[in-house]
Amino acid sequence: MLEPRVAKLESDVAHIQRDIAEVRADLKIIGMDVSEIKANLAALMERIGHLVTSKDVSKIKTDVATLTELSKHLATNAKIYTVALSLLALGGSMLAYAPRLQQWAGTAPTPAAVVTPAPATSPALPTR
């Protein structure tokens, strides 16, 4: 009666040993996988470290809002062109009316005596 029980225990121990060998093999594979995952995670963390964070995005949004508000106070191109053309027109009209303005202000230059040259006399033509 002891013999069949011992035989059964020996058979069970053989199965347990085989199962433990399989578990060890699986653990080696899992260990290699975990090492690979750690290496990939380290590389990923290094790459992510250079990415923009939500704090950076918040600061960018604030800066854009500030720039938008400041740009509302800047002169537009149309305003700049209007002022420039108005100044050019004023300058042109002042040049055109400069003599009249000088007369009105009493600073007109006195006209120089105009000397008209005498007509040139042509030599007498021989008569026939």
FITOR-664128 format. One line per field, with one value per residue: x, y, z of N, C-alpha, C in turn; chain; residue number from 1. Coordinates in nm, 2 decimals, always signed. Example, Ala and Ser with C-alpha at 12.3 -4.5 7.8 and 13.67 -1.06 7.14 Angstrom:
nu <- +1.32|+1.28 $
nv <- -0.57|-0.22 $
nw <- +0.78|+0.71 $
cau <- +1.23|+1.37 $
cav <- -0.45|-0.11 $
caw <- +0.78|+0.71 $
cu <- +1.32|+1.29 $
cv <- -0.33|+0.00 $
cw <- +0.78|+0.79 $
ch <- A|A $
i <- 1|2 $
END
This chain:
nu <- +0.08|+0.19|+0.37|+0.22|+0.15|+0.39|+0.49|+0.30|+0.36|+0.62|+0.57|+0.41|+0.60|+0.78|+0.63|+0.59|+0.86|+0.90|+0.71|+0.82|+1.06|+0.96|+0.84|+1.06|+1.19|+1.01|+1.02|+1.27|+1.24|+1.05|+1.19|+1.39|+1.21|+1.12|+1.35|+1.39|+1.16|+1.22|+1.44|+1.33|+1.14|+1.30|+1.43|+1.20|+1.12|+1.33|+1.29|+1.03|+1.09|+1.17|+0.95|+0.67|+0.50|+0.19|+0.20|+0.37|+0.22|+0.00|+0.14|+0.21|-0.04|-0.12|+0.08|+0.02|-0.24|-0.17|-0.01|-0.20|-0.38|-0.21|-0.15|-0.39|-0.37|-0.18|-0.10|-0.27|-0.20|-0.35|-0.41|-0.15|-0.08|-0.27|-0.20|+0.06|+0.02|-0.14|+0.04|+0.22|+0.06|+0.01|+0.27|+0.32|+0.13|+0.21|+0.46|+0.36|+0.22|+0.41|+0.54|+0.32|+0.26|+0.50|+0.48|+0.26|+0.36|+0.54|+0.80|+0.89|+1.13|+1.29|+1.23|+1.48|+1.64|+1.53|+1.71|+1.69|+1.83|+1.97|+1.83|+2.00|+2.18|+2.16|+2.39|+2.40|+2.22|+2.34|+2.23|+2.06 $
nv <- -0.12|+0.12|+0.15|+0.22|+0.48|+0.62|+0.60|+0.76|+1.01|+1.05|+1.07|+1.31|+1.49|+1.49|+1.62|+1.86|+1.95|+1.98|+2.18|+2.39|+2.43|+2.53|+2.77|+2.90|+2.94|+3.10|+3.32|+3.42|+3.51|+3.71|+3.88|+3.97|+4.10|+4.30|+4.45|+4.55|+4.71|+4.89|+5.03|+5.13|+5.30|+5.48|+5.61|+5.72|+5.89|+6.07|+6.19|+6.30|+6.49|+6.72|+6.82|+7.04|+7.15|+7.16|+7.38|+7.54|+7.59|+7.73|+7.97|+8.06|+8.11|+8.32|+8.51|+8.55|+8.66|+8.90|+9.03|+9.06|+9.24|+9.46|+9.51|+9.63|+9.89|+10.00|+10.19|+10.15|+10.04|+10.19|+10.43|+10.53|+10.57|+10.76|+10.98|+11.03|+11.09|+11.32|+11.49|+11.52|+11.64|+11.88|+11.99|+12.01|+12.20|+12.42|+12.47|+12.54|+12.77|+12.93|+13.18|+13.36|+13.33|+13.43|+13.70|+13.78|+13.75|+13.93|+13.88|+13.85|+13.82|+14.10|+14.20|+14.16|+14.40|+14.38|+14.31|+14.37|+14.24|+14.42|+14.42|+14.23|+14.38|+14.34|+14.30|+14.54|+14.47|+14.41|+14.61|+14.58 $
nw <- +0.00|+0.05|-0.16|-0.40|-0.33|-0.29|-0.55|-0.68|-0.55|-0.64|-0.91|-0.91|-0.81|-1.02|-1.21|-1.09|-1.08|-1.36|-1.42|-1.26|-1.40|-1.64|-1.55|-1.46|-1.71|-1.83|-1.66|-1.71|-1.98|-1.93|-1.77|-1.95|-2.12|-1.95|-1.90|-2.16|-2.18|-1.98|-2.10|-2.33|-2.21|-2.07|-2.30|-2.41|-2.21|-2.21|-2.46|-2.43|-2.24|-2.38|-2.49|-2.51|-2.22|-2.04|-1.87|-2.01|-2.24|-2.13|-2.06|-2.31|-2.42|-2.26|-2.32|-2.60|-2.57|-2.44|-2.64|-2.84|-2.72|-2.70|-2.97|-3.05|-2.99|-3.17|-3.45|-3.76|-4.09|-4.28|-4.14|-4.11|-4.38|-4.45|-4.28|-4.38|-4.65|-4.62|-4.50|-4.71|-4.91|-4.77|-4.76|-5.04|-5.11|-4.97|-5.09|-5.34|-5.29|-5.18|-5.27|-5.24|-4.97|-4.86|-4.95|-4.80|-4.54|-4.55|-4.63|-4.88|-5.14|-5.29|-5.62|-5.86|-6.07|-6.39|-6.67|-7.00|-7.29|-7.56|-7.89|-8.13|-8.39|-8.73|-8.99|-9.26|-9.54|-9.87|-10.14|-10.45 $
cau <- +0.00|+0.28|+0.43|+0.15|+0.15|+0.52|+0.49|+0.22|+0.43|+0.73|+0.51|+0.38|+0.73|+0.84|+0.55|+0.62|+0.99|+0.89|+0.64|+0.91|+1.15|+0.89|+0.82|+1.20|+1.22|+0.92|+1.07|+1.39|+1.18|+0.98|+1.30|+1.44|+1.11|+1.11|+1.47|+1.37|+1.06|+1.29|+1.52|+1.24|+1.08|+1.40|+1.44|+1.08|+1.12|+1.42|+1.23|+0.92|+1.14|+1.19|+0.82|+0.60|+0.41|+0.07|+0.23|+0.42|+0.10|-0.07|+0.22|+0.20|-0.17|-0.12|+0.16|-0.06|-0.35|-0.11|+0.02|-0.33|-0.43|-0.11|-0.16|-0.51|-0.33|-0.09|-0.16|-0.29|-0.14|-0.44|-0.39|-0.02|-0.08|-0.35|-0.12|+0.18|-0.03|-0.18|+0.16|+0.28|-0.03|+0.03|+0.40|+0.31|+0.05|+0.30|+0.55|+0.29|+0.18|+0.52|+0.55|+0.21|+0.28|+0.61|+0.43|+0.17|+0.44|+0.63|+0.94|+0.92|+1.25|+1.26|+1.26|+1.60|+1.61|+1.54|+1.78|+1.66|+1.94|+1.93|+1.83|+2.12|+2.16|+2.22|+2.47|+2.32|+2.22|+2.36|+2.11|+2.09 $
cav <- +0.00|+0.24|+0.16|+0.31|+0.62|+0.67|+0.61|+0.88|+1.13|+1.06|+1.12|+1.45|+1.57|+1.51|+1.72|+1.99|+2.00|+2.03|+2.31|+2.49|+2.46|+2.62|+2.90|+2.97|+2.99|+3.22|+3.44|+3.47|+3.59|+3.82|+3.96|+4.04|+4.20|+4.42|+4.53|+4.62|+4.81|+5.00|+5.10|+5.21|+5.40|+5.58|+5.68|+5.80|+6.00|+6.17|+6.26|+6.38|+6.60|+6.83|+6.86|+7.15|+7.11|+7.24|+7.51|+7.62|+7.63|+7.83|+8.09|+8.10|+8.17|+8.45|+8.60|+8.59|+8.76|+9.03|+9.08|+9.09|+9.36|+9.57|+9.54|+9.71|+10.03|+10.04|+10.25|+10.06|+10.09|+10.29|+10.55|+10.58|+10.62|+10.88|+11.09|+11.06|+11.16|+11.45|+11.58|+11.54|+11.74|+12.01|+12.04|+12.05|+12.32|+12.52|+12.50|+12.61|+12.90|+12.99|+13.32|+13.44|+13.33|+13.53|+13.84|+13.80|+13.76|+14.05|+13.84|+13.82|+13.88|+14.21|+14.16|+14.22|+14.47|+14.29|+14.37|+14.30|+14.26|+14.49|+14.33|+14.23|+14.44|+14.26|+14.39|+14.59|+14.38|+14.49|+14.63|+14.55 $
caw <- +0.00|+0.05|-0.29|-0.50|-0.28|-0.32|-0.69|-0.71|-0.51|-0.73|-1.04|-0.89|-0.79|-1.15|-1.28|-1.02|-1.13|-1.50|-1.41|-1.21|-1.51|-1.73|-1.48|-1.47|-1.85|-1.85|-1.58|-1.79|-2.09|-1.87|-1.72|-2.07|-2.17|-1.85|-1.93|-2.29|-2.15|-1.91|-2.19|-2.41|-2.13|-2.05|-2.42|-2.43|-2.11|-2.26|-2.58|-2.38|-2.16|-2.46|-2.54|-2.44|-2.11|-2.03|-1.81|-2.12|-2.33|-2.06|-2.07|-2.45|-2.44|-2.19|-2.41|-2.72|-2.53|-2.42|-2.77|-2.91|-2.66|-2.73|-3.11|-3.07|-2.97|-3.27|-3.57|-3.87|-4.21|-4.34|-4.06|-4.14|-4.51|-4.45|-4.23|-4.47|-4.77|-4.58|-4.49|-4.85|-4.97|-4.71|-4.81|-5.18|-5.12|-4.91|-5.20|-5.45|-5.24|-5.10|-5.29|-5.18|-4.82|-4.83|-4.96|-4.69|-4.42|-4.57|-4.64|-5.02|-5.19|-5.38|-5.75|-5.91|-6.19|-6.51|-6.78|-7.13|-7.38|-7.68|-8.00|-8.21|-8.52|-8.83|-9.09|-9.37|-9.66|-9.99|-10.22|-10.59 $
cu <- +0.09|+0.35|+0.35|+0.15|+0.28|+0.54|+0.42|+0.29|+0.55|+0.69|+0.48|+0.50|+0.79|+0.76|+0.58|+0.76|+0.98|+0.82|+0.73|+1.01|+1.09|+0.87|+0.95|+1.22|+1.13|+0.97|+1.19|+1.34|+1.12|+1.09|+1.37|+1.34|+1.11|+1.24|+1.45|+1.27|+1.13|+1.37|+1.44|+1.17|+1.18|+1.42|+1.32|+1.07|+1.21|+1.36|+1.11|+0.97|+1.16|+1.06|+0.76|+0.50|+0.29|+0.10|+0.29|+0.31|+0.02|+0.00|+0.21|+0.07|-0.18|-0.04|+0.09|-0.17|-0.29|-0.07|-0.10|-0.38|-0.34|-0.13|-0.29|-0.47|-0.23|-0.16|-0.17|-0.22|-0.22|-0.42|-0.25|-0.02|-0.16|-0.27|+0.00|+0.13|-0.08|-0.07|+0.22|+0.19|-0.01|+0.16|+0.39|+0.23|+0.13|+0.40|+0.48|+0.25|+0.29|+0.54|+0.44|+0.22|+0.39|+0.56|+0.34|+0.25|+0.53|+0.78|+0.97|+1.04|+1.21|+1.31|+1.39|+1.56|+1.63|+1.61|+1.75|+1.77|+1.88|+1.93|+1.96|+2.09|+2.23|+2.29|+2.37|+2.33|+2.26|+2.24|+2.15|+2.04 $
cv <- +0.13|+0.26|+0.24|+0.46|+0.69|+0.69|+0.74|+1.01|+1.15|+1.12|+1.27|+1.54|+1.59|+1.61|+1.86|+2.04|+2.05|+2.16|+2.42|+2.53|+2.55|+2.76|+2.97|+3.02|+3.11|+3.34|+3.50|+3.56|+3.72|+3.92|+4.04|+4.14|+4.32|+4.51|+4.61|+4.73|+4.92|+5.09|+5.19|+5.32|+5.52|+5.67|+5.77|+5.91|+6.11|+6.26|+6.35|+6.50|+6.73|+6.89|+6.97|+7.10|+7.20|+7.37|+7.60|+7.67|+7.74|+7.97|+8.14|+8.17|+8.31|+8.55|+8.65|+8.68|+8.90|+9.10|+9.13|+9.23|+9.48|+9.61|+9.63|+9.86|+10.08|+10.10|+10.15|+10.12|+10.20|+10.43|+10.61|+10.64|+10.75|+11.00|+11.13|+11.14|+11.30|+11.55|+11.61|+11.65|+11.88|+12.07|+12.08|+12.18|+12.44|+12.56|+12.58|+12.75|+12.98|+13.14|+13.41|+13.45|+13.43|+13.67|+13.87|+13.82|+13.88|+14.01|+13.80|+13.89|+13.99|+14.17|+14.23|+14.30|+14.38|+14.37|+14.29|+14.33|+14.33|+14.39|+14.34|+14.29|+14.35|+14.35|+14.43|+14.49|+14.47|+14.50|+14.60|+14.65 $
cw <- +0.00|-0.08|-0.39|-0.46|-0.31|-0.47|-0.74|-0.67|-0.60|-0.87|-1.02|-0.87|-0.93|-1.23|-1.22|-1.07|-1.28|-1.50|-1.36|-1.32|-1.61|-1.68|-1.49|-1.61|-1.88|-1.78|-1.65|-1.90|-2.04|-1.83|-1.84|-2.12|-2.08|-1.88|-2.06|-2.26|-2.08|-2.00|-2.28|-2.34|-2.10|-2.18|-2.44|-2.33|-2.15|-2.37|-2.53|-2.30|-2.24|-2.52|-2.45|-2.34|-2.11|-1.96|-1.92|-2.21|-2.26|-2.07|-2.21|-2.47|-2.37|-2.27|-2.53|-2.68|-2.51|-2.55|-2.85|-2.85|-2.70|-2.88|-3.14|-3.06|-3.08|-3.39|-3.68|-3.99|-4.28|-4.27|-4.10|-4.28|-4.52|-4.39|-4.32|-4.59|-4.74|-4.56|-4.62|-4.92|-4.91|-4.75|-4.95|-5.19|-5.07|-5.02|-5.31|-5.41|-5.17|-5.14|-5.23|-5.03|-4.78|-4.85|-4.84|-4.56|-4.44|-4.59|-4.79|-5.06|-5.29|-5.52|-5.80|-6.04|-6.31|-6.62|-6.90|-7.22|-7.51|-7.80|-8.08|-8.35|-8.62|-8.93|-9.20|-9.49|-9.79|-10.08|-10.36|-10.68 $
ch <- A|A|A|A|A|A|A|A|A|A|A|A|A|A|A|A|A|A|A|A|A|A|A|A|A|A|A|A|A|A|A|A|A|A|A|A|A|A|A|A|A|A|A|A|A|A|A|A|A|A|A|A|A|A|A|A|A|A|A|A|A|A|A|A|A|A|A|A|A|A|A|A|A|A|A|A|A|A|A|A|A|A|A|A|A|A|A|A|A|A|A|A|A|A|A|A|A|A|A|A|A|A|A|A|A|A|A|A|A|A|A|A|A|A|A|A|A|A|A|A|A|A|A|A|A|A|A|A $
i <- 1|2|3|4|5|6|7|8|9|10|11|12|13|14|15|16|17|18|19|20|21|22|23|24|25|26|27|28|29|30|31|32|33|34|35|36|37|38|39|40|41|42|43|44|45|46|47|48|49|50|51|52|53|54|55|56|57|58|59|60|61|62|63|64|65|66|67|68|69|70|71|72|73|74|75|76|77|78|79|80|81|82|83|84|85|86|87|88|89|90|91|92|93|94|95|96|97|98|99|100|101|102|103|104|105|106|107|108|109|110|111|112|113|114|115|116|117|118|119|120|121|122|123|124|125|126|127|128 $
END
